[in-house]
């Protein structure tokens, strides 16, 4: 499996994790889910791509307002092209999963609230976004708990700084 990740930062301050590390860890997180067959319809034999956009609270607030009708910043928004659409975007035998948008402002705020490192909080948001790209959703508390358990397993599969 080959994974192509395009990570772009609009965030003008220091990131909790380097762009190169984001690319490496994103590929590892996706591989973990596919290799352990936590999701149907996807295989580690395919090639995948997705985009990650890092931004501030103001940027994500506008996205949240325009697409979710919630006029407030959020931590992560995912546009799942492959799992949410009948139109499958496959180019050069690579499945385009979509885009994950993460607010770095929220990452730092939530890290402080949860008494964890900003890197660990970022990995929570990134793994959550990857699961959404693969079709996971959490319409109720039970599904949310299941998704959070899988996120924890994903994060445990990579090296990170928790505190």
Secondary structure, DSSP 8 states (H G I E B T S, - for coil): --EEEEEEE---S--SS-HHHHHHHHHHHHHHHHHTT-STT--TTSEEEEEEEEE-HHHHHHHHHHHH---S--SEEEEEHHHH-SS--EETTEEEEEEEEEEHHHHHHHHHHHTS-HHHHHHHHHHHHHHHHTT---SSHHHHHHHHHHHHHHHHTS-----
